[in-house]
């Protein structure tokens, strides 16, 4: 029986093998290719079939903003591109294909930058690569560029472009951006990060995802050098995170008239978790780490002294590099502390200039989980535009993939903003509202306002009398024009000498009469508060006795019964017999 069953089994297997051998090899090959295509279609997140089913009409751009936003009503509502559809180049219908194609090919236009070497306050040198409108458009007499500067009377708008991680002005997407800006009739200047663009590091400081000092110095320099030219800024990827953080730090103090953020990572902690989650994202992580190690290799002599060079060489991810390099140079305790401190999501609420933020929902590097939807909706100056597809900094469109959709959207937005009355005007005020990125964004101001008559009223932030930097200057308290430096109080001594903080520049002395006047003013301001506090203290004493009386009255039935029971037991042996019977 067993042998017959075995024979039947062998014969069945043989028959199955014979049947399989009868199937043509081409059928097996077609099946394998089909399975491979299905796998790649899902792995690469290709959406060609979806585009085909929608008739290659593209998807509408989703706009998120405060319903009361005047920026939307006066600027964005007039932008045709932002209210249209975005259709991906059909043969690049994948965020990964778009991102890879941009970095390896990109089809950027040919540009000829004019380089200006700019010295920072710490002795570092960065490269400012200019592309003037006269370099791409033939305009008679339009070029006023001599050497490394434009005429101080030039009123042509200037757009500062902040590159992404390890990118410089010759990256394809930056050439797309600067060329379109210059062709539109504006001047474009790419502010390369320190140590990039062919410039060596000359200090012990490297840039990072939250390093805003270089951008601040470049913008202030351009504003002082060309005061009549409106200033705008465009940040890309990590450069977008730096730009938004800078805008949040400056508030009303920035000379920028408007800005745009493209594919910002927003929350670096969330982005770090995302980029190590899936296989495809881990490939991007390794690619970014290779770029960072290449950047470190350019400055090995400095990093060997400041950071863990052996750890840098072995880094397999961005987090590894930040652990061995960025945290050492930037003096961050941990990588997560660095990410939390430098995330622009903590600063978006304080942005005071018209800001357009563009992100793709299928961005393979910067996840949608980090997009601050509610924060953008709560700030009347911010407009968030999201597209269903686009990849990272790509957004190719057209059959030839020669144009980037986001570049056209940004140029149109800045042009409409420049023609509107909603451009930001710099206000020299001390920005007390900027809080440290690790602090809570909740208002910590007092919740009550003590009136002169002793009454207590709720206190709001609207209409509050804040002490501005102009007030300090008027009162003679601050003589330092730099809002980032500390104010110094110089008081003239009786012997005619001046009391000056030696750590700062000398300041004009404040005479004794002025100091007495200021003291009297402060005393007059605090006197009503002191009277109110005294009244509240007396009322508090009365309330305390009233509360004690109420407590005794309300608890007396229970307390009286308990006392009666206790004393009756103790007096039983003492009282006479007739009294006990009672």
C-alpha positions in Angstrom: 0.0 0.0 0.0 2.8 2.4 1.0 4.8 1.7 -2.1 1.7 2.2 -4.3 1.0 5.6 -2.6 4.6 6.6 -3.1 4.4 5.6 -6.7 1.2 7.6 -7.1 2.8 10.6 -5.5 5.9 10.4 -7.7 3.7 10.1 -10.7 1.6 13.1 -9.6 4.8 15.2 -9.2 6.1 14.0 -12.5 2.8 14.8 -14.2 2.9 18.3 -12.7 6.4 18.8 -13.8 5.5 17.6 -17.3 2.6 20.0 -17.4 4.7 22.9 -16.3 7.3 22.1 -18.9 4.6 22.4 -21.6 4.1 26.1 -20.7 6.2 28.3 -23.0 9.1 30.1 -21.5 7.8 33.4 -22.7 4.8 33.0 -20.4 7.1 32.6 -17.4 9.1 35.6 -18.4 6.0 37.7 -18.9 4.7 36.6 -15.4 8.0 37.5 -13.8 8.1 40.9 -15.5 4.5 41.6 -14.4 5.3 40.8 -10.8 8.5 42.9 -11.0 6.5 45.8 -12.5 3.9 45.5 -9.7 6.6 45.5 -7.1 8.5 48.4 -8.6 5.2 50.3 -9.2 4.4 50.1 -5.5 8.0 50.4 -4.2 8.7 53.5 -6.3 5.2 54.9 -5.6 4.5 55.4 -9.3 1.1 57.0 -9.9 1.0 56.9 -13.7 -2.2 54.8 -13.8 -3.9 57.3 -11.4 -2.9 60.2 -13.7 -4.2 58.3 -16.7 -7.6 57.6 -15.0 -7.9 61.3 -14.2 -7.2 62.2 -17.8 -3.8 63.7 -17.1 -5.5 66.8 -15.6 -3.3 66.9 -12.6 -4.4 67.7 -9.0 -5.6 71.0 -7.5 -3.1 72.8 -5.3 -4.4 72.8 -1.7 -4.1 76.1 0.2 -4.1 76.4 4.0 -4.4 79.8 5.5 -6.1 82.0 8.1 -9.6 82.9 6.7 -9.0 86.5 7.8 -5.6 86.7 6.0 -5.2 89.8 4.0 -2.2 88.2 2.3 -4.5 85.6 0.7 -7.1 88.2 -0.3 -4.6 90.7 -1.7 -1.8 88.5 -3.0 -2.4 84.7 -3.3 -5.9 85.1 -4.6 -4.4 86.7 -7.7 -1.8 84.0 -8.3 -3.0 81.9 -11.2 -0.5 79.0 -10.6 -1.4 78.5 -7.0 -5.1 78.3 -7.9 -4.4 75.9 -10.8 -3.5 72.2 -11.1 -0.1 70.6 -11.0 0.5 67.7 -13.5 3.7 65.7 -13.1 5.8 64.9 -16.2 4.3 61.5 -17.3 7.6 59.7 -17.5 8.5 60.9 -14.0 5.3 59.9 -12.3 7.0 59.0 -9.0 8.4 61.1 -6.2 11.6 59.0 -6.2 12.1 59.3 -10.0 11.6 63.1 -9.8 14.0 63.5 -6.9 16.7 61.3 -8.4 16.3 62.9 -11.8 16.6 66.4 -10.3 19.9 65.6 -8.6 21.6 63.7 -11.4 20.2 65.5 -14.4 17.7 68.3 -13.6 18.1 69.9 -17.0 19.0 73.3 -15.5 19.5 76.4 -17.6 23.0 77.6 -18.2 23.9 80.5 -15.9 27.0 82.6 -15.4 27.2 83.8 -11.8 29.2 86.8 -10.6 30.8 85.9 -7.4 31.2 88.2 -4.4 33.2 87.1 -1.3 31.5 88.3 1.8 33.3 88.4 5.2 31.2 87.5 8.3 31.7 88.9 11.8 33.7 85.9 12.9 36.2 86.1 10.1 34.5 83.4 8.0 34.1 84.0 4.3 31.0 83.0 2.3 30.4 83.2 -1.5 27.5 85.3 -2.8 26.8 84.3 -6.3 24.9 87.0 -8.2 22.7 86.5 -11.3 21.5 89.8 -12.6 18.5 90.4 -14.8 20.9 91.9 -17.5 22.8 88.5 -17.5 19.8 86.6 -18.9 17.7 89.4 -20.5 19.1 91.9 -23.1 18.1 95.2 -21.6 19.8 98.3 -22.9 21.6 100.1 -20.1 20.2 97.8 -17.5 23.5 96.5 -16.1 24.7 98.7 -13.3 26.8 95.9 -11.9 30.4 97.0 -11.5 32.9 94.7 -9.8 31.1 93.0 -7.0 28.3 95.5 -6.2 25.2 97.1 -7.7 24.5 100.8 -7.7 23.2 101.9 -4.4 20.4 103.7 -6.1 19.2 100.6 -7.9 15.5 99.9 -7.2 15.5 96.4 -8.8 14.2 93.8 -6.3 16.8 91.4 -4.9 15.9 87.8 -4.0 18.2 85.9 -1.6 18.2 82.2 -2.2 19.3 79.9 0.6 20.5 76.4 -0.5 19.6 73.1 1.0 21.9 70.6 2.7 25.4 70.4 1.1 24.0 72.2 -1.9 25.6 75.3 -3.6 24.6 77.7 -6.3 25.4 75.3 -9.1 22.9 72.7 -7.9 20.3 72.1 -10.6 17.3 73.3 -8.7 19.1 76.5 -7.6 20.1 77.3 -11.2 16.4 76.8 -12.2 15.4 79.2 -9.4 18.0 81.9 -9.9 17.6 81.9 -13.7 13.8 82.3 -13.5 14.1 85.2 -11.0 16.7 87.0 -13.2 14.6 86.4 -16.3 11.6 87.9 -14.6 13.6 91.2 -14.2 14.9 90.8 -10.7 18.4 90.2 -9.2 19.1 86.8 -7.7 21.8 86.1 -5.2 22.6 82.7 -3.9 24.0 82.8 -0.3 26.1 79.7 -0.2 26.6 78.1 3.2 30.0 78.5 4.8 32.4 75.9 3.6 30.6 75.3 0.4 30.8 76.8 -3.1 34.5 76.2 -3.3 35.3 78.4 -0.2 37.3 76.9 2.6 36.4 77.1 6.3 38.4 79.8 8.0 36.9 79.7 11.5 35.9 77.0 14.0 32.2 77.4 13.2 30.2 75.3 10.8 26.6 75.8 9.6 23.8 73.5 10.6 20.0 73.2 10.2 19.3 76.0 12.6 22.3 78.3 11.8 20.6 81.7 11.1 23.5 84.0 11.8 25.0 83.9 8.3 21.6 84.6 6.6 21.0 87.4 9.0 24.3 89.1 8.3 23.9 88.7 4.5 20.3 90.1 4.5 21.3 93.1 6.8 24.3 93.8 4.5 22.2 93.8 1.4 19.6 96.0 3.0 22.3 98.6 4.1 24.2 98.4 0.8 21.1 98.7 -1.5 18.5 100.5 0.7 16.1 101.3 -2.2 15.9 97.7 -3.5 13.1 95.6 -2.0 14.5 92.4 -0.5 12.9 88.9 -0.7 14.2 85.5 0.2 13.6 81.9 -0.9 14.7 79.0 1.2 15.0 75.4 -0.1 15.0 72.2 2.1 17.3 72.8 5.0 17.7 76.3 3.7 13.9 76.7 4.1 14.2 75.6 7.7 16.9 78.1 8.3 15.0 80.9 6.6 11.7 80.3 8.6 13.7 80.1 11.8 15.3 83.4 11.0 12.0 85.0 10.2 10.6 83.7 13.5 13.6 85.0 15.5 13.5 88.5 13.8 9.7 89.0 13.8 9.1 92.6 12.7 12.8 93.4 12.7 13.7 91.8 9.4 14.2 94.0 6.3 12.7 91.3 4.1 9.5 92.3 2.2 8.4 88.7 1.6 9.7 85.1 1.6 9.0 81.6 0.3 9.8 78.2 1.9 10.2 75.2 -0.4 10.1 71.6 1.0 11.1 72.5 4.5 11.6 69.6 6.9 9.8 71.7 9.6 10.3 69.3 12.6 13.7 67.7 12.5 12.8 65.1 15.2 9.9 63.8 13.2 12.0 63.9 10.0 14.7 61.9 11.7 12.2 59.2 12.7 10.7 59.2 9.2 13.9 58.9 7.2 14.9 55.7 9.1 11.5 54.1 8.9 11.3 52.4 5.5 13.9 50.9 3.1 13.5 53.6 0.5 13.9 56.4 3.1 17.0 54.7 4.5 18.5 54.8 1.1 18.0 58.6 1.1 19.5 58.7 4.6 22.6 57.0 3.4 22.9 59.2 0.4 22.6 62.4 2.5 25.2 60.9 4.9 27.6 60.4 2.0 27.1 64.1 1.0 27.8 65.2 4.6 30.9 63.1 4.8 32.1 64.6 1.5 31.5 68.1 3.0 33.5 67.0 6.1 36.3 65.7 3.9 36.8 69.2 2.5 37.4 70.5 6.0 39.1 67.5 7.6 41.9 69.5 9.2 39.4 71.6 11.2 36.9 68.8 12.0 39.6 66.5 13.2 40.4 69.1 15.9 36.8 70.0 16.8 34.8 66.7 16.3 35.1 63.0 16.4 36.7 62.3 13.0 36.7 58.6 13.3 33.0 58.6 14.0 32.4 60.9 11.1 34.1 58.5 8.7 32.0 55.6 10.0 28.7 57.5 9.8 26.0 55.6 7.9 23.2 58.1 8.5 22.5 61.8 9.0 21.9 61.1 12.7 25.3 59.5 13.0 27.0 62.4 11.4 25.1 64.9 13.6 26.1 62.9 16.6 29.8 62.9 15.8 30.1 66.3 14.1 27.2 68.7 14.5 26.7 68.2 18.2 30.5 68.6 18.9 30.9 71.7 16.9 27.6 73.3 17.8 27.9 72.2 21.5 24.5 70.4 21.6 24.1 67.9 24.4 22.3 65.3 22.3 21.2 64.9 18.7 17.5 65.2 19.7 18.3 68.4 21.6 19.9 69.8 18.4 16.9 68.7 16.4 14.4 70.2 18.8 16.3 73.5 19.1 16.7 74.0 15.4 13.3 73.0 14.1 11.5 75.8 12.4 8.1 74.6 13.5 8.9 76.3 16.8 9.2 79.7 15.1 6.5 79.7 12.5 4.0 81.4 14.8 6.2 84.6 15.1 6.8 85.1 11.3 5.7 88.6 10.5 6.4 88.8 6.8 4.2 87.4 3.9 5.5 83.8 3.7 4.5 81.2 1.1 5.3 77.6 2.1 5.2 74.9 -0.6 5.4 71.2 0.2 4.7 68.0 -1.7 2.6 65.3 0.1 4.8 62.5 -1.4 8.1 64.1 -0.5 10.4 61.1 0.2 12.8 63.2 2.4 10.5 65.6 4.3 7.4 63.8 5.6 4.0 65.4 5.7 3.8 64.4 9.4 6.0 67.3 10.2 4.0 70.0 8.3 2.6 72.4 10.9 -0.9 72.7 9.4 -2.5 74.4 12.5 0.4 76.7 13.1 0.3 77.9 9.5 -3.5 78.4 9.7 -3.1 80.4 12.9 -0.6 82.9 11.4 -2.3 85.4 9.1 1.1 86.0 7.3 1.6 82.4 6.2 0.1 80.6 3.2 0.7 76.9 3.0 0.4 75.4 -0.5 0.6 71.6 -0.8 0.6 69.4 -3.9 -0.3 65.7 -4.0 2.9 64.9 -6.0 6.2 66.6 -6.6 9.0 64.8 -4.8 11.7 66.7 -3.0 12.5 70.1 -4.6 11.4 68.7 -8.0 7.9 69.3 -9.2 8.8 68.7 -12.9 6.2 69.6 -15.4 5.8 69.3 -19.1 6.8 66.5 -21.5 10.4 67.6 -21.6 10.7 68.2 -17.9 12.6 71.5 -18.4 10.6 73.5 -15.8 10.0 73.2 -12.1 6.4 74.0 -11.0 7.4 75.5 -7.7 9.8 78.0 -9.3 7.1 79.4 -11.4 4.7 79.6 -8.4 7.3 81.4 -6.3 8.2 83.9 -9.0 4.5 84.7 -9.6 3.8 85.0 -5.9 6.8 87.4 -5.2 5.8 89.5 -8.3 2.2 89.9 -7.1 3.4 90.7 -3.6 5.8 93.3 -4.9 3.0 95.0 -6.8 0.7 95.0 -3.7 0.6 97.1 -0.6 1.2 94.1 1.6 4.9 94.0 1.5 6.5 93.9 4.9 8.0 97.1 6.2 10.8 96.7 8.8 9.9 98.0 12.2 12.8 98.6 14.6 11.3 97.2 17.7 12.7 94.9 20.4 10.9 91.6 19.8 10.0 90.5 23.3 7.6 87.8 21.8 10.3 85.5 20.5 10.7 82.6 22.9 13.4 80.0 23.0 12.6 77.0 20.8 12.5 74.7 23.8 10.1 76.9 25.7 6.3 76.6 25.5 4.6 78.9 23.0 1.8 79.6 25.6 1.6 83.2 26.8 3.2 83.4 30.2 2.0 87.0 30.9 0.0 87.8 34.1 -3.6 86.7 33.8 -5.0 89.7 35.8 -4.5 93.5 35.6 -4.6 95.4 38.9 -6.3 98.7 38.4 -5.5 101.9 40.2 -8.7 101.7 42.3 -7.8 98.2 43.5 -10.1 96.3 41.2 -8.9 93.2 39.3 -9.6 92.9 35.6 -8.5 90.2 33.1 -5.5 91.0 31.1 -5.0 90.2 27.4 -2.0 90.6 25.1 -4.0 92.8 22.7 -3.2 96.5 23.1 -0.7 95.8 25.8 1.8 98.6 26.4 5.1 96.9 25.5 8.4 98.8 25.9 9.9 99.0 22.5 13.5 99.7 21.4 12.5 103.2 20.4 11.2 103.8 23.9 14.6 102.9 25.3 16.3 105.2 22.8 14.0 108.1 23.7 14.6 107.6 27.4 18.3 107.4 26.9 18.5 103.8 28.2 19.9 102.2 25.0 22.5 103.4 22.7 23.3 100.2 20.9 21.8 100.0 17.3 22.2 96.3 17.1 19.1 94.6 18.4 21.0 91.4 19.1 23.5 93.0 21.4 22.8 93.9 25.0 21.9 97.4 26.0 24.4 99.2 28.2 23.5 101.9 30.8 26.2 104.5 31.1 25.9 106.8 34.2 28.1 109.8 34.8 29.8 109.6 38.2 30.3 112.5 40.5 34.0 112.7 39.6 33.2 113.3 36.0 34.2 109.8 34.8 31.9 107.5 33.0 30.7 104.1 34.2 31.0 101.8 31.1 30.7 98.1 30.7 34.1 97.2 29.4 32.7 94.2 27.4 30.8 96.6 25.1 31.5 99.6 23.0 31.4 103.0 24.9 28.0 104.6 25.1 26.9 108.1 25.7 26.5 108.8 29.5 23.1 109.6 31.0 23.2 112.6 33.3 22.1 112.4 36.9 19.0 114.5 36.3 17.8 112.2 33.6 18.3 109.2 35.9 16.4 111.0 38.6 13.6 111.7 36.1 13.5 108.1 35.0 13.4 106.9 38.7 10.6 109.3 39.5 8.6 108.0 36.4 9.1 104.4 37.5 8.0 105.3 41.0 4.9 107.1 39.7 4.1 104.0 37.6 4.5 101.5 40.5 2.7 103.6 43.2 -0.8 102.7 42.1 0.2 99.0 42.0 1.5 99.2 45.5 -1.7 100.8 46.8 -3.7 98.2 45.0 -1.6 95.4 46.6 -2.1 96.9 50.0 -5.9 97.1 49.5 -5.9 93.5 48.3 -3.9 92.5 51.3 -6.5 94.0 53.7 -9.3 92.5 51.8 -7.5 89.2 52.0 -7.3 89.4 55.8 -11.1 90.0 56.0 -11.8 87.2 53.5 -9.7 84.8 55.6 -11.8 85.4 58.7 -15.0 85.2 56.7 -13.9 81.9 55.2 -13.1 80.6 58.7 -16.6 81.6 60.0 -18.3 79.9 57.0 -16.2 76.7 57.6 -17.3 76.6 61.2 -21.0 77.2 60.5 -21.2 74.6 57.7 -19.4 71.9 59.6 -21.0 72.6 63.0 -23.8 69.9 62.9 -21.3 67.1 62.3 -18.6 68.7 64.6 -21.1 69.4 67.4 -22.4 65.8 67.4 -18.9 64.4 67.6 -18.0 66.7 70.5 -21.2 65.9 72.3 -20.5 62.2 72.0 -16.9 62.5 73.2 -17.6 64.7 76.2 -20.6 62.7 77.3 -18.5 59.6 77.6 -15.8 61.4 79.5 -18.2 63.0 82.0 -20.2 59.9 82.7 -18.0 58.9 85.7 -17.8 62.4 87.1 -21.4 63.7 87.0 -23.9 62.8 89.8 -26.3 59.9 89.2 -29.4 62.2 88.7 -27.5 64.2 86.1 -26.5 61.0 84.3 -30.1 59.9 84.0 -30.9 63.2 82.3 
